[in-house]
Amino acid sequence: MEPIRSARNRAVVEAGRLHRVSERRRLGKTLIEGPHLLHEAMSAGATIERTFHLPDDPGADFWPGATPVLDVALAKLAGTETPRGPVAIIEIPHPTPLPRQLPVIVLWGVGDPGNVGTVIRSAAAFGTAVAIGPGTADPWSPKVLRAGAGAHFRLALSQVASLADLEGHPLAATVAVGGSPPSALGRRPWAILIGSEAHGLDPSVEAAADVLVTIPMPGGTESLNAAVAASILAYEVTLGSGARPAPD
């Protein structure tokens, strides 16, 4: 197959529009970049519409809808300064129903794509679910997918519109000061609410929580990055000292 040579090619232009959240929501599709993400998507059985790749990419024979393109076209599709093929169009999976027996990290107003992707990656590593709450970056944006490093396809990823959607989970709200230490949570299917780094959680959300949680910082740092805080709490409620059964 002759490679696509122009960034103005119709297929390339239409795929490039998926960098816009409005187009992703309208079409229910997004872009994934790089062989690792493509492998994760294929392993999870994601629907892959087309895979754009450089003519000399060695794995192209195994990629769904393989379409060779030159560098100038790949640059239009990729979200990185130094594009790395392949770039594939995939259908966005439907949100997973919120698991009732697992702890879930609930992102509430976390607008930074890198933080959202890192939380998804950590949650997959420690065995919790993730719920995307109001004001949070689109979890299926290419930036979030890159930061997630394939974890989107290895955990329950849900959407919640209000605290009522978390019914059945005890609520733990993270606060900078004044809360209980994470070790006090123990092994329960907590919904752990993580707010924005700049503003934290809304007071009404904090007031609705069953417990407030503060990560001790003896080094004197004012606050933690939202993704770091979420990662510590995901570890604590699955593998930490408060979550492990007492020794015999």
Number of C-alpha atoms within 10 A of each C-alpha: 8 8 14 22 14 16 19 13 11 10 12 19 15 12 21 22 16 22 18 12 18 11 16 19 14 9 12 16 21 25 28 28 25 17 18 14 22 25 13 17 21 16 11 13 11 15 15 21 13 18 23 29 28 21 17 10 12 9 11 19 9 8 19 17 15 20 20 23 25 17 19 14 23 26 20 18 28 24 19 13 7 9 17 17 24 27 27 29 23 20 16 17 15 10 13 14 12 22 19 15 13 20 24 28 26 30 31 25 21 27 17 17 22 17 23 27 28 23 27 33 23 22 30 22 15 17 19 25 26 30 28 22 23 16 14 19 23 20 20 25 20 23 22 23 27 23 18 26 17 22 24 25 21 18 18 22 26 19 19 18 13 12 15 8 12 19 12 14 20 15 23 25 24 27 19 15 14 12 16 17 14 24 16 14 21 18 19 14 21 26 27 28 27 24 25 20 18 10 9 19 21 12 8 8 16 18 12 13 18 13 17 23 24 18 20 16 12 6 6 7 8 8 16 13 12 22 24 14 17 27 20 16 27 27 19 21 28 21 16 17 17 17 18 13 10 7 4 3
